Amino acid sequence: MRKLVYVILTSLAVALVGCVTINVYFPEAAAQKAADQFIGNVLDGAAPAASPAPKQQKPAAGNDGQQPSAMLLDLLIPAAQAAETPNIRIQTSATEAISGRMHERFQGALGDLLDSGAVGFTRDGMVAMRDAAKVPLSQRAQANTTVADENRDRVALYREVANANNHPEWEPQIRVTFAKSWIEKARAGWYYQDAAGAWQKK
């Protein structure tokens, strides 16, 4: 009987470890939270907060009389739960530099372009000239440079976040997640593209 219990528990342990190992899918909820934090810092000017360390549940200490099989489950189940709610790392020296440049643009030229309706957020996580007629002819070259600089930083940001998490293949999903957050956090009066690519006013 004892042997049968250990066989069952071993099978369960293998299944749980398999769940932990297989769960390498893109953690959308954690990425959304990270995007919201980054964009909030850029738009509101808050100093970047230190990235919290992932919370790890400690396995229960071996109480007197606790069966080894119960201790094994205590060790495996928190690991499986942690895999379900991973943390996304967005704080690197590169992302902090990008955040600083973006914040300056939003406080200056890019913020003015968004306020005027000349520029808007695209559905793919970038910014684009929406109505060049809203920019005086003498300032259009500078406006185009501002848009290009912002988009260069955005491409670098999405790549850096994916690489910082050791999953460069996540870059397209990081971009989609940030695109959604940029639009959600857009200020009233700013323009954005809907899913069909049509410009809408927030």
N, C-alpha and C positions, 0 to 999 in steps of 0.2 A: 504493500500500500504506500509506504513512504517513497519507494522508488517511482511509483506512478505519479505522485505529487511532484516530485522533482522533475520528471519528464514534462509534465504539464507546465510547470513554472518556467522551465528552460525554453519551451516552445513559445510561451508568452513573452519571455524576455527577448528572444530572437525577433519576434513580431514587432515589439516596441522599438527595438534598436533599428529595425528596418524602417519604421515610420520616421525615426529621427534622421536616418541617412538619406531617405528618399526625398524628404521635404526640403528641396533646394529651389522651389518655385519662387518667383518674384514676390516679395512680401509687400503687397499693395498698401495695406493699412499703415504699416510702419513707414513706407516711403511717402505716403500722403502727409503723415504727421511731420516728417522731416522737411518736406517741401513747404508746408505751412509755416514752420518755424523759420526757415531760411528766408522766405519771401516776406514774412512779417518783419524780420530784422531789416531787410532791404527797404521796405516801404515806410516803416515806422521809425527807422533810425536807431533802434535799440542795439546795444552792444551784443554781439553774438554770445549766446549763452553757452557755457561749457556743455559739451555733449554728454548726457548722463550715461554712466556705464550700464550695460544691460543688467537687469535684475536677475539674479540667479537664486533659485530656491535651494536652500541647503537640505540635503537629505536628512531625514530624521536620525538622530543619534541612536545608537543601539541601546534600547532600554533593556533592563534586566529581564530575561525570560523571552525576549523577542526572537522569533524564529529567523534563521538566516534568509529564508525565502521572502519574508516580509521586508527585511532590510534591502534585499535585491530589488523588490518592487519600488521601495522608497527612493532608491537611487535612479531607477529608470524612468519613472513617471514624471518627475520634475524635468528631466532632460527632454522628454517628449513634449511637455507643455512649453518649455522654452523655445523649442523649434517651431511651435505654432505662432509665437509672438516674437519674431526676431527684431533686433534693433538695426536701424540703418545709420551708418556713419556718414555725416555730412561735414564734420569739422576737420578740415586739413588746412595747412598754410595756404594752399592754392585757392580753396573755396573762400577762405577769409579775405584774401586779396580781391577776389572777384566780387564778393559781397560789398567790400568797401567802394570799389569802382562803380558798381551798380547803384549803391546808395547815393553817391555823388551825382550820378546822372539823373536819378529820380528827383533829387533836390534842385537840379538845374535844368539843363536843356531838354532831357527826355521828359521830365515832369511837365514842362511847358508844352511840349509837343502833344503829350497825352491830354492835357487840360484843354488844348485848343481843338482837339479832335483830328488833328493832322495824322497822328500815329495811333495805332491800336495793337492789342494783343492778338496774335494769330492762334489758330486752333492747334498748331504744332509746337507751341512753347516759345515762339519767337516774337519779335515786334516787326511791324511793317508800316510803310507810308500808306495811309488810307486816303488822304485828301491833300495833295501837295499844294493846292490852291490856298490852303489855310496858312501856308508859310510864305512870308515875303520872298520875292525872287532873290534878293540879296542874301537871304539866310538859308536857301535850299541846299546848297552844297554842304554847309555845316550840319543841317538837319540830317542829310543822308549819311554823313560821317558818324553822327551820334547813333543812328539806327544800326549802322554796320558795326560800330564798336560794341553796342549792346548785344547784338546777335553773336558776335565773336565770343563774348564772355559767356553767353548762354550755352553755346555749343561746348565750350571748355568746361563749364560747370557740370553739365549732364555727363560728360565723359569722366570727369574727375570723381563725381559721386559714385558712378558705376565701378571705377577702378579702385576707389578707396574701400569698397566693399568686396573686392576680389571677384567681381562678377562683371567684366566688361560687356558681356552679352546682355546685361540689363539696361544698357544705355537707351534703347528706344522706349522701354517702359518707364525709365526715369523721366525722359522727355515728356511723355504723355501725362505722367503724374504731375509734373511741374506745370505743364500747360493748363491743366484743370485748376490748379491752385492759383496761378497768375490771374486767371479769369475770375475765380471766386473772390479773390482779394482786390480786384480792380475797384477803384474809387468811383463813386457816382459821377456820371458824365463822361467817363472813359469808354472807349470803344473796344469791342472784342469780336472775334469771329465765332459764329455758332458752328455746330457740327457740319452744316452744309457749306460753310465758308462765307456766309453772308455777314456783313458787319451789323452789329447791334450795339445800342448805347446802354450802358449800365444804369 
